[in-house]
Amino acid sequence: MTGVVAWQSGPHTEAQTSDLTYHRLPDDQVVRGPAPMVGERVLGDFAGATVGIWEIEPSISCDVEIDEVFVVLSGDATVQFDDGTPDLELGPGSVVHVRSGQKTRWIVRDTLRKIFIAAPAT
């Protein structure tokens, strides 16, 4: 990610209420209904990985994942996988690892906010 600085020790970020930068999810990712708002705030780099906060409004969307570990802070959703991986029911406290290239369908019932650690692009 261009322009991301190394994450340094210092003031903490309140992940539940931190301001994010919002945009509409691209139409090609929307399965049904209007395009949801998606928010993100990149906190920086840690050991070569990107750390940040991400949020999505209730919606049904699809994605091709990157290698990422995330912790759900709030919300309610199901993630379905095209590769036969069992569905994941997400709620506060869920800890998940998705692998690069996995095709997913996100069914978000209540605005979902997560902290993510994403591997560098290869």
ABEGO torsion letter per residue (X at the ends): XBGBBBBBBEBBBBAAABBBBBBBBBAAABABEBBBBBBBBBAEBBGGBBBBBBBBBBBBBBBBBBBBBBBBABEBBBBBBAAGBBBBBBBBGBBBBBBBGBBBBBBBABBBBBBBBBBBBX
